[in-house]
Amino acid sequence: MEKIQVDITSDGDSRPSEIISDLRTMAEALFYPMQMCGFLDESDSMHLCPQIERRQPCPHVLNDKTVDQESYRKTLERERKASLRVHYSHANISLYLS
């Protein structure tokens, strides 16, 4: 899977958005026609889990309540055909596109 890192900095008081829907809009606009198929918020240990959507136990959450990034990546590649990870360093959020 290819990884793109997006760094947004400001020399003033402005802050970039950390809202997932805003980040999704930007990623999908930059890499059209790709669409988001998953996300990982490393700050809150949240992710869009295909297994939870099917009402199955999540295999990605470790004992310390963090998300196993490698396992999650493999699941998205296998089940959702993800091929691109866009990581927003300012928000510590990754969006996966297929």
C-alpha positions as CSV (number, residue, x, y, z in Angstrom):
1,M,0.0,0.0,0.0
2,E,1.3,3.4,-0.9
3,K,1.4,6.1,1.8
4,I,1.1,9.8,1.2
5,Q,1.8,12.1,4.2
6,V,0.1,15.5,4.2
7,D,1.7,18.2,6.4
8,I,-0.3,21.4,6.9
9,T,1.5,24.1,8.8
10,S,0.7,27.8,9.5
11,D,2.8,30.7,10.5
12,G,-0.2,32.4,12.1
13,D,-3.1,31.6,14.3
14,S,-5.0,29.5,11.8
15,R,-5.4,25.8,12.4
16,P,-6.2,23.1,9.8
17,S,-9.3,21.1,10.3
18,E,-9.1,17.8,12.1
19,I,-12.7,16.8,11.2
20,I,-12.7,13.4,9.4
21,S,-15.3,14.6,6.9
22,D,-13.2,17.6,5.9
23,L,-10.1,15.4,5.5
24,R,-12.1,12.9,3.5
25,T,-13.3,15.6,1.1
26,M,-9.7,16.8,0.6
27,A,-8.3,13.3,0.1
28,E,-11.1,12.3,-2.4
29,A,-10.6,15.6,-4.3
30,L,-6.9,15.1,-4.5
31,F,-7.0,11.5,-5.6
32,Y,-10.3,11.3,-7.6
33,P,-11.8,8.9,-8.5
34,M,-10.6,7.0,-5.4
35,Q,-13.0,6.9,-2.4
36,M,-12.4,6.4,1.3
37,C,-12.9,2.9,2.5
38,G,-11.6,3.2,6.0
39,F,-9.9,5.5,8.5
40,L,-7.7,5.3,11.6
41,D,-7.7,8.0,14.2
42,E,-4.5,7.3,16.2
43,S,-5.2,9.9,18.8
44,D,-8.5,8.3,19.9
45,S,-7.7,4.7,18.8
46,M,-10.9,4.8,16.6
47,H,-11.2,3.1,13.2
48,L,-13.9,2.1,10.7
49,C,-14.0,-1.6,11.2
50,P,-15.5,-3.9,8.6
51,Q,-16.0,-6.7,11.2
52,I,-18.0,-4.4,13.5
53,E,-20.1,-3.3,10.6
54,R,-21.0,-7.0,10.2
55,R,-21.6,-7.2,14.0
56,Q,-18.6,-9.4,14.5
57,P,-15.8,-8.9,17.1
58,C,-13.1,-6.5,16.1
59,P,-9.7,-8.3,15.6
60,H,-7.8,-5.0,15.4
61,V,-8.0,-3.7,19.0
62,L,-5.0,-4.8,21.2
63,N,-5.1,-5.4,24.9
64,D,-3.9,-1.8,25.6
65,K,-7.0,-0.5,23.6
66,T,-4.8,0.7,20.7
67,V,-5.4,-0.4,17.1
68,D,-3.1,-2.8,15.4
69,Q,-2.3,-0.8,12.3
70,E,-0.8,-3.6,10.3
71,S,-3.8,-5.9,10.9
72,Y,-6.2,-3.1,10.0
73,R,-4.2,-2.3,6.8
74,K,-4.3,-5.9,5.7
75,T,-8.1,-6.2,6.4
76,L,-8.7,-3.1,4.3
77,E,-6.5,-4.3,1.5
78,R,-8.2,-7.7,1.4
79,E,-11.9,-6.7,2.0
80,R,-12.1,-3.2,0.6
81,K,-9.3,-3.2,-2.0
82,A,-7.5,-0.3,-0.3
83,S,-4.4,0.8,-2.1
84,L,-3.6,4.3,-0.7
85,R,-3.1,5.6,2.8
86,V,-3.3,9.4,3.2
87,H,-1.9,10.3,6.6
88,Y,-2.6,13.8,8.0
89,S,0.2,14.4,10.5
90,H,-1.4,17.5,12.1
91,A,-4.5,15.4,13.1
92,N,-2.8,12.0,13.5
93,I,-5.5,10.6,11.2
94,S,-5.0,8.2,8.3
95,L,-7.6,7.7,5.5
96,Y,-7.5,4.6,3.4
97,L,-8.7,4.9,-0.2
98,S,-9.6,2.4,-2.8
